[in-house]
Amino acid sequence: MCYDIGMNRDPGRQQAEGSRGPNPGRDANVSATALIQKRYLSQLARGAPGRRPADDAKAAHHRDGTAVCSQSKEKQMFAYKQVFCLGLALGIAAFAATAQAQSNPTNGKTLYLANCNSCHGFPNYPLVQKASVSSVLQTAIATKVPKMNIPALTGLSAANLGDIAAYLNTMVGAGFNNYQGLWWVPAAAEDGWGINFAHQGDLIFATWYTYDSTGKAWWLTMLTTRTSATSNVYSGPVYVDTGPPFNAFVGSGTPTAVGIGTITFTDRDNGVLSYAVGAGGGNVQQIKQITRFQLNTPGSNPPVCTYGATSTSALKQASNYQDLWWAASGTESGWGINFAHQGSQIYATWYTYAPNNQPVWLAALATQTTGQQFSGQLLQVSGPRFDAYDKTQRNPPLVVGSMTLNFTNGNAGTLSYTTNGTGGLPAVTQTKTVTRFLFGPSAATLCR
Ligand code: HEC
């Protein structure tokens, strides 16, 4: 019964995976939804696609050609209070120190939010680079940018500008990274499970697809918050959700806190996941090295993601779908689907519920068939229990149906699936309208 694990999850075979088909085991779906509904419902509601009607209307006074919002001409301000700030990259800090001695980035963040955020919104890379030297700021305010020649800004002292510059500097380093995407243990050392990060501002919603102590597909979620304005550490509670069966979803999922987890990033592509979890028949404290999962699409790497899209048009224009998606308008809070999108392939991990209301995840390696359509087999996997990983417990995926994704734009699409009655799941054919899950006001993360 044991599958040739090497085929799907060994380090070397990773390249072949893409062509081979979905590896259920290797993606995890985390459900963000459940958490969301309980704790962030109101935010979400606003975060839903409809929540930024005003964005487009807000003119972009700025066009900074940011990588993040290059598609959007307007930059809106982010009201998001906890702007990403930065893990201070030492080199950068050193540079900042030369530029302005004794500057205080923490105070700079406060000043940025109070004085700059309204026009510039969440700092973006080009702006950060320009503003990282306080003299540039001084010139912008005094002469170069007429719109900045206002009392609120001309009243800022040289020390204030130094602090702001120092704060923006901290964003150039690792702290500015966006970690959105699918992660796993490096070199496929623990293939079969993975964790998806939806990263918006200072929040990371993680959906972790793994197996319970009986080897059954099982998922957990984590809603983590950056531990400080300058850290690369995100921490928060771990939940297990139960909810209405996927084929008859009415109501919402119910999260239960079962532990705590922390993700510490060492750079944009590497980190450490540590957790203490008591659930699923297990009870454990563990630390796992993690890295980005690379789909095997020839010539394509994981996309680079940036938080900062504030306009509806920017969302719609996105052609990379990597993100956590859920039922449009949040109507079915409790389940969601993560897309890891590289080139012509999308590795989808769908976290939802079985007829007995227990969490179950399904996966699909969907390949582009036409322009905005992707499809593949729907797989269910069983494997090594989360608290005692053992590669020999990996099982071959069970094909439980098929899945097709049809995107109408970068923020809307349909998830269609047919289940064949195996795997303890009822045989159904259904279509759900889905949209990106926006939980970190007031912007979204886009990848490209
Ligand atoms: C009233 C709106 C407004 C406020 C408030 C504001 N800016 Fe600007 N800023 C602008 C506009 C408009 C531009 C020009 C944008 C462009 O050229 O696309 C600009 C340009 C800039 C530039 C580029 C200057 C250059 O040399 O090209 C920097 C850096 C900058 N702002 C930083 C800041 C910082 C830091 C703050 C807060 C202390 C701030 N701005 C506050 C509107 C504003």
Boltz pocket constraint, residues with backbone or C-beta under 6 A from the ligand:
constraints:
  - pocket:
      binder: B
      contacts: [[A, 61], [A, 62], [A, 63], [A, 64], [A, 111], [A, 112], [A, 115], [A, 116], [A, 117], [A, 118], [A, 119], [A, 120], [A, 127], [A, 130], [A, 131], [A, 136], [A, 137], [A, 140], [A, 144], [A, 145], [A, 147], [A, 148], [A, 150], [A, 153], [A, 164]]
      max_distance: 6.0
